Amino acid sequence: MDPLTDVLDHLATRSHVSSRLEVAADPWRILFEAPDGVKFNVVLTGSCLLTVEGVPEPVRVQPGDCFLLTRSTAFVLASDLTAPAVLASSVFSHQVAGVARHGTADVDASFVAVGGGFSFSAPAARLLDALPPVLHVPAGAPEAASIAEVLATVAREVREDLPGSTAVVEHLAVVMLVRMLRWHLAQGPGTPPGWLRGLADPVVGRALTALHGDPARRWTVAELARTCAVSRSTLSERFRTVVGSGPIEYLVGWRMEIATQDLLRGDESVAAIGRRLGYASESAFSTAYKRVRGGAPSHVRRGAIG
């Protein structure tokens, strides 16, 4: 399994589409409270300025653009940042058939966007900490062609309100998330050290794929280096520079993330989880878990079933 799919599966990534926003006012400015999780918007018609708390410069968002807010912070959408402010909560409290409208009722909207969010069943720091606060994908970017295909389908499903359109759009939103992450990786070395940056490195990416493909295997750096067709020292240095840890350290950390979710589910014994992750005994697994997570796996299990 490739690492990005593995992490998104581990997080049990789910999406939801909140509402369609139509604006028929000029000028306009809408203030949004900090969302509960990761927020995305797709602009179908018109353009606006996006300002995000903690981000110094506004972002101009054009038709066909999409953006992802990876932090729970307040933000503003506006045609003019000096226009009278309206709270998003008041706009969305009067939505009809999934459409929230701001401005004159019988005038064509000059701005239309579809918004939603992503939720994760596990702590998403591994994914979100590797991303900037705002991930903005312009429609004109060559890398955005595949995202544009998804956006066109989202727009059609929302516009025509076809049977099952909500389910289709929610699944497409996850596809859009993956393609936005691919786009981000293609932009160059701006991603901070971590597994996400490693996906863009040809050597480290192969190593991550091998580790995620068989996390229970008793990997050595030498064996992993042979898989990547480089020397042991080259892999060790490159992996640490790109990811921020050694390959075996990374592997053990990933095993413990898997173990934590399995322990919280509570349907396997500690020993069984340890064996599945490559540990010869419950004692060996417990020692490794405590070293990485700071507490015994049995404590997590008691919390899950208590």
N, C-alpha and C positions, 0 to 999 in steps of 0.2 A: 504493500500500500504506500502511495506517495505521502510525504509528511503533511502537506496541507490538508488533504482529505482526512488523514488520520486525526489531526488536531480538531478539525471541524466536526468530525464524527464524535470524538471524545467530548467535545463541548455540547454535543446534541444541539447544534445550531438550528434555531427556528426563526422564521420571519413572520411579520404581520404587516398588513397594509392598513393604515389608520383611516385616512380620508383623502378625498380630492379637494384641493383648495383652489377656489376661483376668486380672482380679484377684479372688480370693475370699479376702480377708484383711481384718482390721479391728483396728487401724489398719495402714496400709502406707505405705512410702516407697521409691521406686526411683530410684537414681542412674544417670544416663546420661552416658557420656563424650562429649566434643565430637565431633559427627558430621563426616564428611569434607566435606560440603557443606551445601546447604540442606535442612532437615528439616521435614516437616509431620506433623501428627497430626489425626485426626478422632475425636471422642468420640462413641461410639454409645450407651453406657449409663453411668449414674452421673456423678459429678463428681469433680474433684480440684483441687489447687493446683499451679500450674506456677511454678517458680523458675528463673531463668536467670542464669548467672554474668555479673555486670556490670550487671544490671537490679535496681534497689533494692527494688521491691515485687513480691510474688507475684501471680500472675494466677489468678483463680478460673475454671476451665473447666467448663462445664455440658454436659449432653447436647445434641448437635447443633452444638456449637461446633467450630470448627477453628482451628488456629494454625500459623503459619509461623515457623520460626527461621532468620533470614537470615544469621547469623554462625556460625562454627564454634566454639561454646562449650558447656561442660558445662551440663546442666540436670537438674531433678528433677521427677518427678511423684509426688504424695503425697496421701493423705487427711488426713494429720496430719504436719506438718513436724518433729515431735519423735519420730515413730515410729522403731523400729529400721530402719536402712538396709539395703537389698539392692542389689547391683550389677546393673544391667540385663544385663550380659554373662552373668551366671550364670543369670538368668531365661530369656534368649533362647537359651542354649546347649542347653536341654532342650525346645525347641519340637517339637510334633508336628503334622504336616500344616499347617504354616504358622501354628500357634497357639502362642504362648508364654503359659504360665500361672503365676501366682504365688498361692500359698495352697493351700487344701484342694481336693483333686482332685474330690471328689464333691459339692461345694457350688456352687450357681449363682453365677456371677460378678456382683459388685456394680458392677464397672467394666470396660468394654470399649472399646478404642480400636483404630483402624487407623492405622499409621504408614508413612511412606515418605520419599522424598527426591527432589530434582531435581539433575540434573547438566547441565553446559554444556560444549560443546566449545571455547568461547572464554572469555577472562577475563570474568567476569560483574559486574565492579565497576560498570559503567554502570547495571546494574539494581539490584544489591544495595545500593550505597552510598546510593541514594535512599530506602531503606526503613529503618524502625526495627528494632532487634534482634529484637523479637517483634511479629508481626502477628497479632492475635487478633480473629477475627470471631465475635461472639456470635450464637447461633441466633435470638435475639429481635430483632436489628437489622432494620429494614425493608429495608435494602439487601442483607441476607443471604438474601432469598427465593430468588434464582437459585442461590446456593451450596447452599441446602438441597436443591434439586432434584438437584444433582449428588451430594450426600452421601447422599441416599436411595437413589440408584442404586448408589453405591459399597457401601453397607451391604448391599443386597440381593445384589449380585454376590458379596461376600465371604461372606455368610451361607449362600447356596445353593450356592456353589462350582460355578457353571455352566461348561460347556465354554467355553474362551476368556475366562474371567472375569479372569485376570491381565492380558491385553491390554486388555480393556475398562477395568479400573480404572486402569491406567497412563495410558491416553489421557484418561480423565476427570480424573485428577490434574492434567494440564496445563490442562484446562478450569477446574478449581478454582483454579489459580494465577492465571489471567487474571481470573477473577471476584473473587478476593481483592484483586488489584491495583486493579481498578475500584472495589471497596468502599473501599479505602484512599484513592484519589483523591477519592472523594465525601465524605470526612470533613472537608475544609477545607484551610486553608493550612499545616498542620503539616509537609508534605513540604518538605525543603530544596530550594534552587534546583537545577534540573537539568531534563533533558528529560521526566522522569516528571511533575514538577509542571507542566510546560508543556502536557501533554496535557489538563489540567483547565481551561486558560485558553482561552476561545473564539477569541481572536486568535492567540495563540502556537500553539495546537493546529492551526489551519489552516495556519500557516506550516510547522510540523513535518511535517504531512501532505504538503504540496507538496514539501518538500525530500527526504523519504524516498521520495516517489513518483517522483522523477526526479533522483537525486543527481548524474548526469553533466551535467545542464543547467548552462549558465553563468549561474547566477542572479545578479541584482543585488538590492540591498536595495529599490530602487525598484520593480522588477518583482514582487518578493515582496510588497511592501506593497500593490500593486494587486490581487494575488490575494486578499489578506486584507481588502481594502476599507478600509484605513486609510492614514494618511500615513506617509511614510518615517520621519520622526522618531518617530512614535508606535510603529511596529513596532520600531525599533531600541531605544528605551528600554524598552519592555515586554518584549521578548525578552531583553535583558540582565538585567533585574530578575528575571524568572521562571526563566530557564535558566542564567544566570551567564556568558554569553558572547554575542557578536554573532551574528546568523544565518549570516553567511558563515563566520565562524570555526567555528561549530558544524558547518556543512556540510562543511568541509574535514576536521575531526576525524572525522566519520562516514565520509567517503570513505576515510580512512586506516585505520579499523578494518576496513572491507570489504577493502581492499587487503592488510592484514596476513594475514587468513584465506586470501585467494586465493594469496598468496605462499607461505604454509605448505603449502597443498595441492600446489603445485609443478607444476600441469598447464597453466599459461599462462606466456608470457614476461612480463618486466617491462613491456615496451612495450605488449603487448596489454592487460594489466591497466590501465595508465595510460590508454590510449585508451578503454577501456570506462567509465572513471570521468571522462571529459571532458577529458583533458589532450592537447594537440596533439602532444606529443613525449615520448619517454622521459626526456629531460633535464628538461623542465618537471615531469613527475610525480616524478622522483627528487628534485628540489630541494624540492618541496612535502612529500614524504614525510619527507625528512631534517629539514626545519624542524619538523614536527609530532612525529615519532617519535624523533628524535635519532640516527638511523642510516640508511644507504642501503638501499633495498629489495633491492638485490643481495645484501646481507649476510643478510637474512632468507631469501632464496631459497637461498643456499648452505647455510644452516643446515638448511633443509627437505630438501635433496637430498644433504647431505653424510653 
